[in-house]
Amino acid sequence: ALLLGILFGTMKFHDKKQAGDPSAEQAAQMGNANVHPLHVPVALAILFYLYIGTESGISGWAAEQALRAGTGSSSTLAPMFFWAGLLSGRGICAAFLSGAKENTLVISGLLLSALGTTLLLLASSRWLIAFGVVLAGLGRAGMYPMFIAWLSKWYGERARRLGGVMFSLAAFGGATVPWIVGVVSQKSHSLRIGLLVPLAGCFGMMI
């Protein structure tokens, strides 16, 4: 972090285009054209909230679910499999982005993540749990970068202002959804029922 701070401190960034520059005028026109009805930023905000929330809900409770399923000390490795699936998926998604439709890629990823979460809920062996957690991470790999790309594409320069709201909601989701999982599991005396919360979040994002 210190090295990056020094690097950015010494970098020279290009100045903004002057008002008379044709490219600046074109960008301004595009910014004015990117006016969407209220439900569009609301839907995008919900996606940011649910994505980080469900991601934290699965990765945060995967070890406890594996422990309750009887995997013993190896249960602590469950989150590692989730992040391994997420990391490897980011590289795999990059190969498909140029040829696949964005909506198809996101919906397919959500279905894969929902399948992995369902396996985590039902599996009783360490290998099935690991496989489910990997699928849950793999399916989510391309979503967050895609949401950020949509924000930039739809709102242009205004994305800088909206981005603060979206990222705050994402952080709020990461703080609240795992807590909701815990509350639901405590009330129902079953972590499997609690993990239905991030599973429902997957279907909510599909909608």
N, C-alpha and C positions, 0 to 999 in steps of 0.2 A: 504494500500500500504506500509506503514511504517512497519507494522508487518510482511508482506510477505518479505520485504527487509531484515529485521533482520533474519527471518527464513532461507532464502537462503544464507545469509552471514555466518550462522553457520553450514550449511549442508556440509557434506563431499561427494563429487561426486567421482565415481569410475574412476580410470585412464584408458586411452585408452589401448586396447590390444597391447601387444608387437608384433613386426613384425613376430616373430617366432611362434606365437600362431596360431593353425590351424583355429580357428574361425575368426581371423583377416585376414588370407589368403583367406578364403572362402568369407568374406565380400568384400575383394578387387576384387576377381574374379567376384562377383555379380555386383560390381560397374562398372567394365569394360564391363560386358555383357549388362548393361543397357544403351546402346548407341542408341538413337532414332534419326530419321531424323529431320530436322529443323522444319517441320510443326507441330511436336508434342509439343515442348515447346511454339511455337507461338500460337497454338490452346489453350493450357492451360493458357497462358497469357491473351488471349481474354476472356476466361471463368472467370478468376479472376477479370478482369476489368469490364465485363458486370454484374457479379453477384453483387458486392458491389455497382456498379453504379445504377443498376435498383432497388436494395433494398433501397438505399437512395432516389432514385427518387420517389418511391411509398410512403415510409414512410414519406418523407419530404413534399410531396404535398397532402397527403391524407386529412389532416385537411382543407386545402383551397378548395379542391374539394367538401368535405362534406358541407362546408359553402355555396359554390355557388349552391349546390343542395337544399339548403333551410332547413338544419337541425338546424340552429340557434347556440346557445352557445354550444350545445353538439358536434359540429363539432371538437372541440379541443380534443375529446376523440378518434378520428379516429386512430391516430398513436398508441395509447395504444392497440387497437384491433390487429393491425399489429404485434406488438411485442409479444402480448399474443399468437397469432397463431404461431409465430416463436418459442417461448420458449416451448410451449406445443408440437410442432412438433418435436423438438429435442429429447424429451423423447419418443415420439411415434416411430420415425425412428429407435431408438436404438433396438426396439423389432423386426424390420423387417430386419436389416442389415445382420443377420446370414443366413436368408433364401432366401432373394431376390437378384436378379442380380443387380449389381451396376448401370449399364446403365439404366435398367428398372426403378429403384428407382429414378434416376435423371430425366429421361424423364417424368415420371409420376408426379413428383414434379413440373416440369416446366409447364406441361399442367394444373395442378391444380392452380398454381400461375397465369398463363395466364387467366384462367377462372375467378379467383378472381379479377384481374386487369380489365377485361372486365366488370364485375359487378360494380366495382367502377366507371367506365366510364359512364355506362348507368343508374345506379340506381338513383332514386329521393327520396327515403325514407331513414331514418336513419338506419333502421334495415337491409335493403338490402346493404347499404354502409358498415355497420359494418360486415355483413356476407362476403361480397366481400373482405374486407381488411383482415379479419381473414384467408380466403382461400389463399390470396396472401402470407401471412406470413407463413401459414402452409405448403404450397407447397415448400417453399424455405428452410425449416428447415434442411434437410439433405445434401444440396448441398455443402456448403462451407467446412464442415468437410470432405466430400467426395473428393473435389478437393485437399485438403491438403493431404489426404491419398494417392491419385493418385500420387501427387508430390513425396511423400516419397517412395512409392512402385516402381515407375518407375526410380527414380534417386538415391536412396540410400543415400550415404554420400554427393553426389553432390547436393542433395536437399537443403542443408544448404546455398550454394551459390546462387542457383536459387531462393530460398525462398525470399531473399531480393528483387529481381526483381519482383517476383509475388506479394508480399505484397505491394510494392510501386505502382504497376499498379492498385491493388485493391483500394488503397487510392486515386489514381488519378481518378479512376472511380467514387468513392464516391463524389469527388469534382466537376467533370465535368458533369456527367449525369443529376443531378438535375438542374444544370445551363442550360443545353440544353433543358430540359423540360420547363423551364421558358422562354427561348428565343423563342421556337416554339409556346408556348401558347400566348406570346405577339404578335408575328407576325401574328398568325392566329386569335387572339382575342377569343381564346377558350382553356381553360385548358384541356378539354377533348381531344382535338387534341394533346396538349402537352404531355398528359399521354400515347399517342400512342408510345412514345419513349421507356419507360420501357417495354411496351407490345411487341414492336419489339425486344427489348433486350432478352426477354424470347425465342422468336422463333430463334433469332440468336444463343443463347446458345444450343438450340436443334440441330441446324445444326452442 
